[in-house]
Amino acid sequence: MATWVALSGEVVDPYAGFHPMPPQLSETGAATTTLDRLVSASLFSHARLDVDELPEGETHRSGWWADPYTEGDRFGSKLWSLMRQPLGGAVVRQVGEEIRSALAWMVADGLARSIDVQQNRIKNGVGVVITIESPDGTRKAFQYKGLWDAIR
């Protein structure tokens, strides 16, 4: 997580005590937290593909509009790129890898101590459970039963 320092050398809170993304109500009326929204944004925003990752004949790399301006710091996941592939064991493993990659910034920035991803093939899709351990040791699990439908 970035540390802000004033010209005087004093470490300051850039939000002056205000939380930048306070809890909001979801469609069901349950409160969503910043962590809920950060996980969703990280998983369901399209990360830009590298040129060598494009399927033959494709030129559209997708991605977040600011990717060209954030050298070495990419946002989102490449889950969207898996939707053209047939659902098999290799793709199920790749779903887990893409999720780990998309959420790795949380550990790097100090928002999480660890992130565990368990994925498995369910009926006609992929089920995923993501467990995030916060710096204070508390854990929060996110379950996506229809992840494959969400990215298709």
N, C-alpha and C positions, 0 to 999 in steps of 0.2 A: 504494500500500500504506500502511496506517495506521502512524503512528509513535507509539509509546507513550512518554510522558515521566513520570518520577516526580515527586513533589512537590518534590524537591531540584533539579529541572531536568535531571537525567541521563536520557539516552535509554536505555530498557531493552528487552530482548528479552522479549515477553510469554510466550514459550514456554520461557524459561530454557534454551535450547539443545536442547529436545526438539522434534522435528518434529511438528506437529499431525496430519499424516496420513501416516504412514510407508508405504513400499511394501507392497503386499499381493499375494498370489497370485491370479491370475485363474482361471477355470474350466479353462484349459488348463495351468495351472501356471506361466505366465510372470508375472514381477513386473509389477504395475501401479504407476504412479507417481501422485503427487498431481496432476500435470498431466493424466494420463489421466482420473482421476476428476472433476476440475474441468470438463473438456471434456464428458464424458458427462452430468454433472449439469446443466450449463448448457444443453445441447442437448435433453435428454429430460425435463426438468422443465417443466411447463406454465406459461408466463407468462400473466398475466391480460390478457385482451383489453380494449381501451377500448370504451365503449358503441357508438361509431360503427363499430367493426370487426365487430360481431355481424351474422350473416346475418339477414335479415328473419324475424321470428317467434321468434328465439332469445333467451333471457334469460341462459343460463349462460355466465359469462365465464371460468370456470376460474381458474387461477392458484395461486401459492404461498400458503399460509395466512397468511404474515406480510406479504404485499404491502400491506395497509392500514396497517401500522405502519412501513413503510420508505419514507417519502415521497421520491419521485423516484429511488429505487434499486430497480429490479425485478430479479427473478431468473427464470431459465429462458428458454425460447424459445416462439415462437408457431408453431412447426412443426406442432404438433398441430392447429391451426386450418385447415391446408391439406388435411387428409385428405378433406374433403367435396368438394373441387374436382377437376374432371377434369384429368388429367396432360397438360399442354401446355407450350409455351415460356414463357408468362407465369408459370406455377406453378414451373417449373424456376428461372427468374430469382428468383422470390420466395423459394425455398428458400435460395439464396445470401444474399439480403438478411437473412432471418431468422437465419441462422447468424452472419453478421457482427454483427448487433445483439446476439445472445445472448452473444457472446464479447467484445464491445467493452469490457466491464468489466475484462478482463485487461490491456488496454493502459492504461486509465485508472488502474488500481491499481498499475501498474508491474511486473506479473508477466510481461508480454510487450512486446517492442519493436514487433512488427507481427504481423498475422494476415492470411493470404492464403487465400481460399476459391475453389476451382474446382469448379463443379458442371456436370453434363451429363446428358442423358437417356440412359438405358441400358435396352434392352429394355422392360420394363414398370415402370420405376422411375427413380430419380435416383441417380447416383453422385456422391460428394463427396470431394474431397481438401482437407484443411485443413492449412496449414503455419503453425506458430507459431514466431516467432523470439524467443528469450529475450533479456533485457537484455544478456547476455554475447555475443550473436551466434550461439549455437548454434540449430539449427533442428530441429523435430520435426514429422513429418507424421502425420496421422490420416486413414485411408481408410475410407470407409463406402460399400460397394458396394450394400447393400440399404437405404439410408436410407428410401426410400418405404415399404418393408415395416415398418420399425421404428416409423414414426409412424402407420401405419394400424391 
